[in-house]
Amino acid sequence: MALGGAAVPLAGCDLFDRNNEPPPPDPLEPLAAESAELAARHRAAIAAVPGLADRLTPIADAHQAHAGELRRVIGRKVSSGAPAGTPTAAATDPDEVLAALREAEQQGRENAAKACAAAPAERAALLGSIAAARATHVEALK
C-alpha cells in the first residue's frame, strides 16, 4: 500500500531550519559599534596623554552612553570589537592626539547624520542627538 503523501517532499521542515538563522543586522549596528569604538579611542588617548583626561573623559562617557542606548534600541548585543591600532593609542603629543580624535569625530558626525536622515521617525530623534553630540565633540577637541 502506497502512502500518497510519502512522495511529497517535506516542505514544512524548512520552517524549523529558519530558527537557526541569526536575525538580519539592524541598520543601527554600525553606528553602535562606532560609538563603542570612539569611546575606546578616547580612553586610549587618555591612557597615552593623561593630561587630557578632564577634556576627553566626558566625551568617552557620552560615546559609551550612545553605544548603550543604540544597543537598547536595536534590542540585542552588538559586537563592538576593540579598535585596532588607533592613532591616538600610539601618539603622545597632545596636538596629534586631538587632531586624530577630531578627524574620527568628524567622520562619526557624518555617519550619524546620514543614519538620522535614513532612519524611521521613531529613531530619528536619538540619531539626531548623537549627530549633534558628535558635532559638539569636534568643537570641544579644537
C-alpha positions in Angstrom: 0.0 0.0 0.0 1.5 3.3 -1.1 1.2 6.4 1.0 0.0 9.3 -1.1 2.0 11.9 0.9 5.2 9.9 1.1 6.3 11.0 -2.4 5.8 14.7 -1.5 8.8 16.4 -0.1 8.5 17.6 3.5 8.5 21.3 2.7 7.3 22.1 6.2 10.7 21.0 7.7 12.2 24.2 6.2 10.3 26.1 8.9 12.5 24.5 11.6 15.7 25.4 9.9 14.9 29.1 9.8 15.1 29.3 13.6 18.8 28.7 13.4 19.5 31.7 11.2 20.5 34.8 13.0 18.2 37.8 12.6 19.2 40.3 9.9 21.5 43.1 11.0 19.9 46.2 12.3 20.9 49.4 10.3 22.0 50.9 13.6 24.5 48.2 14.4 27.4 50.0 12.6 26.6 53.2 14.5 26.5 51.4 17.8 29.9 49.7 17.1 31.3 53.1 16.0 30.1 54.7 19.3 31.9 52.0 21.3 35.0 52.4 19.2 35.0 56.2 19.6 34.7 55.7 23.4 37.7 53.2 23.3 39.7 55.7 21.2 39.2 58.5 23.7 40.1 56.2 26.6 43.2 55.1 24.7 44.1 58.8 24.2 43.6 59.4 28.0 46.0 56.5 28.7 48.6 57.9 26.2 48.2 61.5 27.4 46.8 61.6 31.0 46.8 65.4 30.9 43.8 65.2 28.5 41.6 63.2 30.9 39.5 66.1 32.0 38.8 67.1 28.5 38.3 63.6 27.0 36.6 61.6 29.8 33.1 63.3 29.3 33.4 62.7 25.5 34.3 59.0 26.1 31.4 58.7 28.5 29.0 60.2 26.0 30.0 57.7 23.4 29.7 54.8 25.8 26.2 56.0 26.7 25.3 56.3 23.0 26.5 52.8 22.3 24.4 51.5 25.2 21.3 53.3 24.1 21.7 52.2 20.5 22.1 48.6 21.7 18.9 49.0 23.7 17.0 50.3 20.7 18.4 47.5 18.5 17.3 45.0 21.1 20.4 42.8 21.1 24.0 43.0 21.9 26.2 44.5 19.1 29.7 43.3 18.8 31.9 46.3 19.2 35.4 44.9 18.8 38.4 46.8 20.2 39.8 49.4 17.8 42.9 48.0 16.2 46.0 50.3 16.2 44.2 53.6 16.6 46.5 56.6 16.0 45.5 58.0 19.4 46.9 55.0 21.2 50.4 55.4 19.8 50.6 59.2 19.8 51.8 61.0 22.9 51.8 64.6 21.5 48.6 66.2 22.7 48.1 68.1 19.5 48.4 64.9 17.4 46.1 63.0 19.7 43.5 65.8 19.5 43.8 66.1 15.7 43.2 62.3 15.3 40.2 62.4 17.6 38.8 65.4 15.8 39.0 63.6 12.5 37.4 60.5 14.0 34.6 62.6 15.5 34.0 64.4 12.2 33.6 61.1 10.4 31.4 59.9 13.2 29.2 63.0 12.9 28.8 62.5 9.2 27.9 58.8 9.8 25.3 59.7 12.5 23.8 62.5 10.3 23.4 60.0 7.4 21.8 57.4 9.7 19.5 60.1 11.0 18.4 61.1 7.6 17.6 57.5 6.6 16.0 56.5 9.9 12.3 56.0 10.6 10.8 58.7 12.8 10.9 56.7 16.0 14.7 56.6 15.7 15.5 60.0 14.2 15.5 61.9 17.5 18.1 59.6 19.0 20.3 59.7 15.9 19.9 63.5 15.6 21.0 63.8 19.2 24.0 61.6 18.6 25.0 63.6 15.4 24.7 66.9 17.4 26.8 65.5 20.3 29.5 64.4 17.8 29.5 67.9 16.2 30.0 69.3 19.7 32.8 66.9 20.3 34.6 68.2 17.2 34.4 71.7 18.6 35.5 70.6 22.0 38.6 69.0 20.6 39.8 72.2 18.9 
